[in-house]
Amino acid sequence: MNKLDMSETLERKPFASAGGKLPAFLSMLKNTPRAKARGVLDIIALAALFILAFSVWTIPFQQDERPFGEGDSAWHFSIGDYIAQNDVPVWRLPYYVGMWYYGYNSILGPFAPEYPPSNHYNYALMQLSGGERFVPVLIYRAVASFLGIFAVYFVISKLYNSSAALIAASALVFSVREQMIYLWGQQPTLVSVVISPITFYAFYRYLDAYYKKEPKPVYLYITAFLLGSQYLLHIQGFTLSALVIAAFTVLMYVRHRRLPILGEKKKHIALTAVLFLAIAAPFFLIYLGAPDLGGSSPDYSRVWKWNVDPQLLSQSYPAVYTTFSGEYPPAWVILPLMFIGIAFLLARRSSRDLLMLAWIIGIYLVLHVDLYLGVSQERSARLLIAEPALFYSLMAIGIIMPLQFILSHVKLPQVAKASAKFAVALIAVALIFNASAETTKATLSGSYQGIFRITPAQSELAGWLHDSVEENAYIYYLAGSDPYKIGNWQYPKMRWVLASSQRHVASFPGRITDNPDTRNSDFYFVFDYSDLAAILGSQPNNLQPAAGQSAQMLQQFESGHFAPEDALYNQNNIRVYEVEAENFR
């Protein structure tokens, strides 16, 4: 045992005379009032966290039940929606979704799923159980997004104590990054990442028991199952867990000077590989056939930097998402506490501490995939959602564990020591709530409001498209900016019209004139002035000059090709025209 491994010394010293009866003693200890009290406190804490998170994260649809999110959120919804509405499994995407990424998979061809179908089936099951298209899915998105709160609570409480777990999990309720990905609707990525702590904790239980010569191969099988589950959600979460597991294995090898693959353990490792492959192998081609995700030339100066470059990502991500101060206010308090936590881990270097250090290494590696896989920094930036769970856990360790060390040298009853830690945790939670609650409420209540969300007029249009045009229709959607471009804030709304109508709605001009799958398509043009009219009819604002110019350009394009009296649909400043396929081509 490392002489600095203070927690293990403190835990074992009182029982040094127990001889071989230690397991029996621990079994008896589990039934003591103190253990039961801790269990009750854990239940109360988790219930309070769930109520807080659910009440806050569901703000965007508490008063407005229409869907929201970026274009990718509509993509994921569309597939699950198709499964639920048609009660069929999906091995090829429906026309209106498949045309979105036509020819995306180089191995499986057009209309192949972009992701394994598990998350889309979750959407479908939520619709079926909830009896409604949108709200059950929005509830699932919220709950699945804050699963990381409970994952962190579970892992930190098991590794250290419930007081540290309460601090870390409470901070995650107000994580700007997790809220952003939830609002954007990057659901498979988020869920895959937030369950990572459970995955590598299961491997920790296996490897720690192995080196203690108390083998528990069941944890290896649990690890394989969880890795497979992450793979089925999104490969990025799987990659994070795999990197943390690899780093932890190396650190444990350095500590013990023995590889964990000797003797009959090879059998368990082989069976674990078989279990993982049984889950993941059927979906390998989905990822292998994906296009090259390469970006710009790697910036190797980032080796010495932790974060991605906020300036490079300013067009894709807001500064509050990419900067340390945006995610961790006040940074001048949180950063020192994190370093105290890291120093504590380095000083003890017990197995649990090595797992935390491996977590740091794993996060660093996934935030730098652009350096060794050739992908863009934007792809790396998405994995910033993995960072808060680690940093808030380090912060919590930096608060509670030094206090625990001090209390171990003070003669007080155990109840008093536990109460002191819990009191400090409650104070920390109160400070976190005071610092973040208003910002979180403003972010969630102010997102996707008004014309920045699919409007009632556009929902009505989507219903008409579903009832009045053919399933293989190809619909061009023009809503402003200029005749050939949909504005960034309008693009996700266009995709939600697609999802709601179950018809393919695309910007103009599309890239389909030589696409054989459009041979039998009927073509339609939608001119949507409703958002521009709302801007121009509102109180004076800085959007009105651009909105006026966009409306004028859109009207010129429409009048040059169509006559309003020929519109099949003409309501709420929205008109729809049909174009004969032979004339269109």
N, C-alpha and C positions, 0 to 999 in steps of 0.2 A: 504493500500500500504506500502511495506517495505520502510523505510526512506532512505535506501541506493539505492533504485531503481532509479538511477539518470536519465537514459534515458527517463523513462516514465514521470518523473517530468518535465524534460526539454521539452518533447513533448507536455505535456498537459497544462503547466502553462500559455502560451500566450493565450490560449483559455478559460481560467477560466470564463470569463465574457460572453461567448457565449451562456450560458444557454442550452436550449434544442435544439439549432440549430447547434450543432457540426456536426452531420452527413451531413447536407446540406453544411456546410462550407467545410468539407473534400471532398465532391463531387465536389464542385467548384474548390478546390485546384488541383484535378486531371487534370483539364483542363488548368492549368497555364503553361507558357513557361518553368518554372523550371522542372515540372513533365515531360513535353514532352522531354526536353533536357536529363533528366536522362534515359528515355526510349530509346532515340536515342543512348546514350552512351552504354547502355546495349546491344543493337543490334550490335553496332560496336565491342564491346568487345567480344561478343559471336562469331561473324563472324571471328574475328582475331584468337580466340582460336581454332575454327574449322579448319581454313586453316593451322595454325601451327601444330595442332595435326595430321591432315590428311597427311600433307606433311612429317612429321617425322615418324609416326607410319607405314606408308605404304612402308618405305624404303626396307624392306625385299623382296618385290615382285615388286618393280619398275623396276628392271632390270632382274629379274628371276621369271617367272610366275609359276614355279613348286611349289607344296604345301610344307609346312613345319610344324613342330610341333612334340610333343611327341606322344607316342602311343595312348593316350586318344584322341588326336586331330583327328587322323585317324579314331578312333571309331565313334566319333560324325559326322565327315564328311561322313562316309560310310552310315549311316542310312539316312541322308538327301539326299545323292547322289542316293541311291536306290529309294527313294520316287520320286525324280525328273525324274530319267531315266525310271522308269516303270509307272509313273503317277498313283500310287496306295497309299492308306493310309496304315499305318503299325500298326498292332496290334500284330504281331509276326515277329521277326527279320528274315531277309533272312539267308540262311544257312551259307554263308561266314562270316557274322557278328555274328550270334547266336553261332557258334562253338567257337568263341573267349572266351566267358564267359559261356561255357556250364554248365547248371544246376545252374546258378547264383541265381535265385529267388526260394526260398523254397516253396512259395505258388503258384505262377503262372507257375512254371516249366521252362523247357529249352526254349530258344528262346523268352523269355519275355523281353520287353523293360527294360533297366536298369534305365532310366530316363523317366519322362513324355515327350511326343513327341514334345513339342512346339519349342524348339531350333532346332531340326532336321527339322521341317517344315520350320523354318526360312531359314535354309541352302537351302532347296529345292526351296523355293520361290525365293531366290537370284539367284540360277542357272537358273530358268525359266525366270526370268526378265532380267538377264544379258546375257543369251544366251551362256554361257560357264561354264565348270565344276568347275574350280578352282579359277580364279581371282575374280568372284563375291562373293564367299564365303570368300576369304581372305579380301576383302573390308569390308564385313559385320563384320568379326572378328575384324578388326581394329576399325571401327566406334562404334560397340557395346562395345568394350573395353574402349574407352575413353568417353562413355556416362557419366561416373562418374564425368568428368570435368564439364559438364553442370548441373548435379544434384547438385553438390556442389555450383556452381555459383548461381543457382536458390535459394537454401535454405539459403545460407549465405547472399545473397542480400536481401531476404525477412526478415530474422531475424535481420540483422544489416544494412549493406549498400553495395553498389556496389564496393566500393574501397576494402573492406575486401574480397569480393567475387572474385574480379579480382586476388588478390594475391594468395588466396587458389587454385583457378582453374588453374592459370598459373603454380603453383608448381606441380600440378597433371599431367600436360602434360609430365613432366620429371620424374615421379614416376618409379623407378626401379622395384618395385614389380608389378605394373600393367603391365608394359612392359614385365616382365618375364612370367606372366600368359598368356598374349596375345601370346607371342612367343611359349610357351609350348602348347597352344591351349586348356586350361581349360575353354572353353567358357561358358557353362551353369553356372558354379560356379561364374565366373567373372561378367557376366551380372546380375545375381541374387543379387550379393553383391553391385555392384556399384549403383543400383537404390534404395538401402535402404534409403538414406537420404530423397528422395521424399516420401517414405512410412511413415516414422515416422514424417515427417513434416506435412503430411496430418492429422495424428492423433493429432499432436500438435494443429492444427487449430481447430479441434473439441473440444479437452479438454479445451483449453484456452477459447474458446467461451462459453463452458458450465459453467465454473466457473465465467465468467463475466455475466452470466444469459442472454446470447445472443445466444441461441442454434443454431447450424448449423449442423444438422445431416448428411447433404450431405457429409461432410468430413469424417464421420465415414464410409459411404458406399465406398468412394474413398479409404480409408485405407484398407477395406476388399478386394476390387478389386486388389489393388497393392500387398497385402499379398498373395492373390491367384496367381497372376502373378509370384511372386517370387517363390512360391512353385512349380509352373509348370516348372520353369527354374532349380532351385536347392534348396534343403531344407536348405542348409547352409545360403543362403541369407535371406530366410524366418526366420530362427532362429535368425539371427542378428537383424532384424527389430522387431521381437516379444520381444526379450530381452530388446531392447531400449524402446519400448512402455511400457513394464511392469515396467521398472525402472522409466520412466517418470511419469507413473500413481502413483507410490508410492511417488515420490518426490512432486507431486502436491497435493496428499492427506495430506502429512505431512505439507505442507504449508497452505492448506485451511481447514484441519480437516473435510473433507466431502467427502464421497465416490461418484464417478461420475456414480452411477447406480440406483439412486432413481427416484421414480415417473414414468412418462411415458417414461423416457429415456430407461427403460428396453425394451420397444418395439423396439426402434432403435437398441439396442444391440442384441436383438434376431434376427432381420432382417439381421443385419450385419453378424451374425454367419451363417445364412442360405445362404447368398450370398457367403461367403467364402467356405462353405461346397459344394455348388453347383459347384464351380470351382475345388476344390481340392479332394473331396471324390472319384471321379472315379479313382483316381490314388494312393489312399492310399496303395493298395497292392503292388505297385511297390517298395515302401520304406519299408513296413512291411516285405516283403519277402526277403529283402536284407540280406546277411550274417552278422554275428556278426563282428562288426568293432573294437573289443577290441584289445588293444595293451598290452604293458608291464604294470606292476603294477604302479599305480599313484604315482608321485613324489610330495607329499604334501608340500614340501619346496617351490614349485612354487607359492603357495598362496601369498608369499611376493615378487614375481617377476612378472614383466609385460610380458616379452617376453618368447618365447620358447627357448629351449637350442640349440644354434648353433652347439655345438659339437655333440650332439645326432643326428642332422639332416644333418651332413656334407656329408653323402653319397647320400642324396636326394635333398638337396638344397644348392646352393652356398652361401658363407658367405655374399656376397653383398645383398642377399635376406633376410637373417635372422637377421642381425645386424642393430642396430640403425644408426651407422655411415655409413653403406652401402646405406641406403635408404635416409638419411637426411644430406647430406653434405652441409655446414660444421655444424656438430652437436653442436659445442660450441656456434654457433649463434642461431640455431633453438630451442634448448632445453630451454634456458632462455626465449625466446619469447613465447614459449608454456606455461611456468609456469606463465608468466605475464598474458596471456590470461585466464588461469584457475583462477588465483587470482581475475581477474576482474569479472569472472562469480560468484565466491563465494561471492564477496563483494556485488553484486547487487541482485542476486537470483530472477530476474524476471522470468516469464514463459519461455521466450526464452532462458534464461541462464540455467534454469533447464533442458530444452531439451538438451542443449549441455553437461551438466553434466551427464544426462542419457545416452547420446551417449558414454561418457567415460566408464560408468559402463557396457553398453552393449558390447563394444569392449573387455573389460577385461573378461567378462563372456564367450564370444565365443572363446577367446584365451586360455581358461582354461577348455574347454569341456572334456579334457582327465581326469580331476579330478573328475567330477561328472557324466560323461556318459561312462567312461571306454574305450574311443577310444584312438588311439595312438596320440602322440604329432605331428606326421607328419600330421594328419588330422587337428589339431589345427593350424599348421604352414600355411596351405593353406589359412586360414582366415586372415593371416597378410595383405592380399590385402585390407582388410577393414580399416586398420589403417591409411594409408596416408591421406585419405579424412578427417578424424578427426584431425590428428595432424597438417596438413597444415591449416585447418580451425582455430584451436586454435592459431597457429602462426600468422595468419592474424588478428585475434581478438586482439592478444597481440601487434600488430603493430598499428592498426587503432583506436581501441576503447579508449585507453589512450589518443591518440592524439585528438580524438573527445571530450573527457572530458576536456582536456586543452583548446581547442578552444571554448568550451561552456562558459568559463570564460574570454574570450577575446572579446573586442568590435571590431568586424570586420563584414563587410557585409556577408550575407549568401553565396553569390557567392564566396567570397574570402576563406571562410572556406571550402566549397566544393572543390574548386580548390586546396587548400592545401592538403586535404586528397587524392585527385586524384593524385597529384604530388608525394606524398609519395608512393602511390600504384605503380605508374609507375617506381619509383626508385627501389622498392622492386622487381618488375617483371624483370627489367633489371639485377639486381644482381642475381636473380634466373637463368635467361637465361645464364648469363656469367659463373655461377658456374656449370651448368648441361648440357648445350647444346652439348658440345663436347663429354662428356661421353655417353649421350643418343644416339647421332649419331653413335658413335663407337659400342655401344651395338647392335643397330638395324641393322646396315650395316654389322656387323661381324658375325651375328648369322645365323646358318644353311647355310653356304657357302660351296662350293666344295663338298667333299664326305660326309659332315655332313648333306646333304639334298639328297632326292631321285634324282639320277643322270639321265641324258638322257639315258644311257644304261639300267638303271633299269626301267625307264618309258617305254622304248621300250619292255623290257621283260614283263611288266604288260600288255601292249597292246596285245602281242602275247598270254599270258595266257587267256585273256578275249576272244580272237577269236578262240583259239585252244583247250582249255580243257573244260570239262563239268562243269556245274554250281555247282554240288555237289562235285567237286574235293577237295581233301585234299592235300595240297602242303607243303612239308617240305623245309625250306629255310636255307641253310648253307652258311655263308659268312665269317667265320674266327673265331678268338679267340681260339676255339678248336672244334673238331667235334660235340660236344654236347651242345655248348653254343654260343649264339649270343652276341657279345659285346654290352655294354650299348649304345654306340653311333650308333650302327647298328640296334638295336631293333626298334626304331621308323621308320627307313627307310623300314624295313621289313613290318611294318604295313601299310606304305603308298603304298607299292607294293600291299598289300591286297586291300586297298581302291581303288587304281587306276585300278586294274584288275577285281574287283568284284568277286574274287575267294579267298577261304580261304587259307591264307599263314601263316604258323606257324613255330616255332623253333622246332628242333629235339632233343630228342624224344618227341613226343606229348603225352598227357595224354588221348588217345582216343581209345586204342586197345579194350577196353570192352564197348565202347560207342555204344548203339544201333543205333544212328543216323548216324554212319559211315558205316553201313552194306552195303550200296550200293555205297559207295564212291569209286572213282578211286584215286590212290595215285601217287604222283609225288615228285621227289627230284630236288631241284634247288641248284646247286653249283655256287656261285657268287664270282669270284675272282677279279671283276672289281675294287673294292675299294682297295684291297691289291695291285693290279698291279699299281694303281695310286700312292699309297704311295711309293712303291718300285721304281717307275720310276721318282719320283720327286727329288728335291734337297735333299741332306743329311739332315735327321731329326731324332729325337729321337723315332719316331714310327716305323722306318724301321726294327730294330732287331725283335721286336714282330710281325710285319707284315710278315717277312720272315718265322718265326717259324709257324705262323698260316697257311700260304699258304702251307708249307710243310706238316703239319698235315692234312690239308683239302685234299690235293692231295692223301695222303696215304689212307684216308678213301674212297675217290672216286674210286681210282684204285682197292681197295679191294672189291668193290661191283659192279662197273659199268665199261663199256668200252666206251671211247669217241665216237667211231663210232656208238654206239647205241643211242646217244643223239638225242632227238627230236628237240632240239633247241641248237645251238652252235654259239653264236655271242658275241662280246665285252667281252670276258673272262667270259661268263656265259653259263652254260650247264644245260639242263633239261632232266630228265629221267622219264619214266613211270614205275611203279611197279605194277604187277598184284596183285589184292587184296588178292587172295587166297595164293599167295606166300608170300605176306607181312605179313599176320597174322601167 
